[in-house]
Amino acid sequence: MIKFLRILLVIFSCTLIMSCGDQLAELNENPNASTSAGTPELLTSGMAYYGIALDGYFNESDALYAQYWAGGPGVALIDDERYFIEPGDYNNEWAFSYRQALSDLSDVIANGNTTESAIADIYSVMIYQNLVDHYGDIPYSEALKGRPEDGGITTPKYDDAQTIYNDLVTRLDADIEALENTTFTIGSEDLVYQGNLSNWISFAAALKLRLLMRQSITGDAATLGQQINQVINSGLLNGFQMALLPFNGAEGQNYNPQYARRESGIGQFYVASESSTDIMQELNDPRINTLYDPAANTGTIVGMKQGNVGDLVAPSADDFSFPSAVAYGVDNDVILMSTWEVLFLRAEADMRFGTADDEAVMFNSAVTEHFMYVGLSAEQAQDYLSNDVIYDASANQTLKSNIIGIQKWISMNGLQESEGWIESRRFDMPGSNIFTNTSTGIFQTPTRSVFAEGIFPSIRLYPQTELSFNALNTDASRTILDKTFWDN
């Protein structure tokens, strides 16, 4: 296994110095016709490649969009930070998701035993959801069918995002049933749970809840409420364990993907965003000292105004706080889904749909879980929840939604940046723009932003590879101000 992960790291390192546009005409073909790789190896590689996509690419961009980090001294203006975006910026995350991860997993789904197939499918559902949440309509029903025996479709159509979501829920139901009845076992080829099928069943139920709750503000409340209550009442969520890809930091073979990518260049050049430090200081949140290191010159936490590095005169890196080892480190695991995320989902589900859970208990448990993960104590969490952030179940829904949204966003800082950006878009609602309101919102309009005050990205552009090689199906008119179907 270590040897295989070392090979993946070498491949990943090579992509950092190669042109991302080279030889991608086969992006929509499944290349895994190899007779030398079996389904266990393909399951491992599919999981690992998505870790690269998620942490090495999605999370890094979204740390800026979610305003956890800002470009620091020593670098030129960061185009992403001021929203000067080009389609080529997203080639790698798309390629690692489709051509590497999903293509490997599709072979496991087709050729593996019942257990391998169901686990690969659950993992694929997670990837497709992330792609929909970032891009909206995407290739789905015709994706990965480039080989002649699969139909020879090298320019797949784009499917409707809502339709994809509906199918992903159906797939998870089938996967749960398959794992509940399988007799096959697996082991270390499973990088996430090492073959623990109970954990996979719980993870599938949690993904289903995520899919349903993502639509909860804008979707069919009656239908969603019924489905959500079924998930809660099933009891499958009660055994949820952290879903993550482990990285031990062993030199040359098992670096965290984001760390490996950054350190292959000029190193960590992002500093704390003032948007994050301001709200955490306002809330007297002790997690600020675990997510950021003190600025060398002052010994205090100092954030930078988003996008402001180009307007400072002779700025010094020592004047600002950098992400701590909790948020950025060689041995950091890649979190696919956290315990606190699931608890926040359960709190919101009860708040919106009256489930069997207790929303205040779920909310407080979510915050406590995160406190403990970043190195603080349950007692510190209790003090915070009793004095600084009090969840009142009798308050109106808007106030409760706002407190869940802000606390969930804080809990994704440096750990699940993509999820933080996705959820900031969902909780930022008309009439209650807790993130983007120009006078009271958390987000700051970056200095030299290409947009007017209070305007922020809400979706990805389609990658240049798709615009070049799948031009008939790809919407070239897409702007980063468009929205996916669940965005309000």
KANOR-V419892 format. One record per residue. RES is the residue in one letter. OMEGA is omega in whole degrees, 0 to 359 (999 if undefined). D_FIRST is the distance of its C-alpha to the first C-alpha in whole Angstrom. Layout:
# KANOR-V419892
[[RES	OMEGA	D_FIRST] [RES	OMEGA	D_FIRST]]
This chain:
# KANOR-V419892
[[M	179	0] [I	179	4] [K	181	5] [F	179	5] [L	177	6] [R	178	9] [I	179	10] [L	180	11] [L	177	12] [V	178	14] [I	180	15] [F	181	16] [S	179	18] [C	182	20] [T	182	21] [L	182	23] [I	177	25] [M	173	26] [S	183	29] [C	179	28] [G	186	30] [D	169	29] [Q	180	28] [L	180	28] [A	180	31] [E	186	28] [L	184	27] [N	174	28] [E	174	26] [N	186	23] [P	191	22] [N	175	19] [A	184	21] [S	176	19] [T	184	19] [S	180	16] [A	177	13] [G	182	14] [T	177	14] [P	180	11] [E	180	9] [L	176	12] [L	178	12] [T	183	9] [S	178	10] [G	178	13] [M	184	13] [A	180	11] [Y	178	14] [Y	174	17] [G	176	16] [I	180	17] [A	186	20] [L	187	21] [D	182	20] [G	185	21] [Y	181	24] [F	185	25] [N	182	25] [E	178	27] [S	186	30] [D	173	30] [A	175	31] [L	182	34] [Y	179	35] [A	177	35] [Q	167	36] [Y	184	34] [W	175	34] [A	177	36] [G	186	36] [G	179	37] [P	178	40] [G	178	39] [V	176	38] [A	175	40] [L	179	41] [I	184	37] [D	179	38] [D	186	36] [E	178	38] [R	173	41] [Y	170	40] [F	191	41] [I	174	38] [E	183	37] [P	181	35] [G	180	33] [D	187	32] [Y	180	30] [N	189	28] [N	180	25] [E	178	24] [W	182	26] [A	178	24] [F	180	20] [S	184	21] [Y	192	23] [R	179	22] [Q	189	18] [A	185	17] [L	180	20] [S	175	20] [D	183	16] [L	180	17] [S	176	21] [D	177	19] [V	178	17] [I	184	21] [A	191	23] [N	183	21] [G	173	19] [N	186	20] [T	182	22] [T	179	19] [E	183	17] [S	182	20] [A	180	21] [I	178	18] [A	180	18] [D	177	21] [I	180	22] [Y	178	19] [S	177	21] [V	179	24] [M	181	23] [I	180	23] [Y	177	26] [Q	179	28] [N	179	27] [L	177	28] [V	182	31] [D	178	32] [H	189	31] [Y	186	33] [G	178	35] [D	182	36] [I	171	33] [P	183	32] [Y	184	31] [S	179	32] [E	181	32] [A	174	29] [L	179	26] [K	184	29] [G	180	29] [R	181	29] [P	182	32] [E	178	31] [D	179	30] [G	178	33] [G	181	33] [I	180	33] [T	175	32] [T	185	35] [P	176	34] [K	175	36] [Y	180	36] [D	179	36] [D	186	38] [A	179	36] [Q	178	38] [T	177	37] [I	179	33] [Y	181	33] [N	181	35] [D	179	33] [L	177	30] [V	178	32] [T	179	32] [R	180	29] [L	177	28] [D	180	30] [A	180	29] [D	178	26] [I	179	27] [E	180	29] [A	181	26] [L	178	24] [E	185	27] [N	184	28] [T	174	25] [T	182	24] [F	177	20] [T	175	17] [I	184	14] [G	190	11] [S	175	8] [E	175	7] [D	184	10] [L	187	9] [V	185	13] [Y	177	15] [Q	174	12] [G	178	14] [N	187	18] [L	176	20] [S	178	23] [N	179	21] [W	178	20] [I	178	24] [S	178	25] [F	178	23] [A	178	25] [A	179	28] [A	176	28] [L	178	27] [K	177	30] [L	178	32] [R	179	31] [L	182	32] [L	182	35] [M	178	36] [R	182	35] [Q	195	38] [S	182	40] [I	186	43] [T	187	44] [G	179	43] [D	188	45] [A	183	45] [A	181	47] [T	180	44] [L	179	41] [G	179	43] [Q	180	43] [Q	181	39] [I	177	38] [N	177	40] [Q	178	38] [V	181	35] [I	184	36] [N	180	38] [S	181	35] [G	185	34] [L	181	30] [L	186	30] [N	180	31] [G	186	27] [F	175	25] [Q	180	23] [M	175	21] [A	183	19] [L	172	17] [L	184	13] [P	174	12] [F	185	13] [N	176	13] [G	179	15] [A	188	13] [E	174	15] [G	183	14] [Q	186	11] [N	176	11] [Y	168	15] [N	187	16] [P	180	17] [Q	178	21] [Y	181	21] [A	181	19] [R	183	21] [R	185	24] [E	174	24] [S	177	23] [G	185	27] [I	179	30] [G	183	28] [Q	180	29] [F	176	32] [Y	176	33] [V	180	35] [A	174	36] [S	178	38] [E	178	41] [S	180	41] [S	183	39] [T	181	40] [D	184	44] [I	180	43] [M	175	41] [Q	178	44] [E	181	46] [L	182	44] [N	187	44] [D	183	40] [P	180	39] [R	178	35] [I	182	37] [N	176	36] [T	181	32] [L	179	32] [Y	174	34] [D	178	34] [P	174	38] [A	186	40] [A	186	40] [N	185	44] [T	184	45] [G	179	43] [T	177	43] [I	182	40] [V	177	42] [G	176	41] [M	174	42] [K	186	43] [Q	176	41] [G	190	42] [N	189	44] [V	182	43] [G	182	45] [D	180	48] [L	178	48] [V	178	50] [A	180	48] [P	178	45] [S	177	43] [A	181	39] [D	179	41] [D	188	43] [F	178	40] [S	176	37] [F	174	33] [P	181	31] [S	177	29] [A	176	26] [V	185	26] [A	185	26] [Y	181	24] [G	184	22] [V	183	19] [D	178	17] [N	174	19] [D	173	17] [V	183	17] [I	176	20] [L	176	20] [M	186	23] [S	177	25] [T	181	27] [W	176	30] [E	181	29] [V	179	30] [L	175	33] [F	177	34] [L	181	34] [R	176	36] [A	180	38] [E	180	39] [A	178	39] [D	180	42] [M	184	44] [R	191	44] [F	176	44] [G	180	45] [T	180	42] [A	178	42] [D	172	40] [D	188	42] [E	181	42] [A	178	43] [V	180	40] [M	180	37] [F	181	38] [N	178	39] [S	179	35] [A	180	34] [V	180	35] [T	178	34] [E	181	31] [H	176	30] [F	184	33] [M	179	30] [Y	183	27] [V	172	29] [G	176	30] [L	185	33] [S	176	35] [A	178	36] [E	176	40] [Q	177	39] [A	180	38] [Q	178	41] [D	178	44] [Y	184	42] [L	180	43] [S	188	46] [N	188	48] [D	181	46] [V	184	44] [I	179	46] [Y	181	45] [D	183	48] [A	180	48] [S	180	52] [A	180	51] [N	188	52] [Q	180	48] [T	180	48] [L	181	48] [K	177	46] [S	180	44] [N	182	44] [I	176	43] [I	183	40] [G	182	39] [I	181	39] [Q	177	37] [K	178	35] [W	178	35] [I	185	35] [S	179	32] [M	184	29] [N	177	30] [G	184	27] [L	179	25] [Q	188	26] [E	180	28] [S	178	28] [E	178	29] [G	179	31] [W	179	33] [I	184	33] [E	175	35] [S	177	37] [R	183	38] [R	183	39] [F	179	41] [D	190	43] [M	176	46] [P	182	49] [G	178	51] [S	184	49] [N	186	47] [I	179	45] [F	192	43] [T	177	45] [N	188	49] [T	180	50] [S	184	52] [T	184	50] [G	182	47] [I	185	44] [F	174	43] [Q	172	44] [T	183	45] [P	171	44] [T	181	46] [R	174	47] [S	177	45] [V	180	46] [F	178	47] [A	180	50] [E	176	50] [G	179	48] [I	185	46] [F	179	42] [P	178	39] [S	180	39] [I	176	36] [R	163	34] [L	173	36] [Y	184	34] [P	179	32] [Q	179	34] [T	178	32] [E	179	33] [L	181	37] [S	190	37] [F	178	35] [N	190	36] [A	183	39] [L	184	41] [N	186	39] [T	183	38] [D	181	41] [A	181	41] [S	180	44] [R	171	41] [T	182	42] [I	174	40] [L	173	43] [D	183	42] [K	171	40] [T	195	38] [F	184	40] [W	184	39] [D	186	40] [N	999	44]]
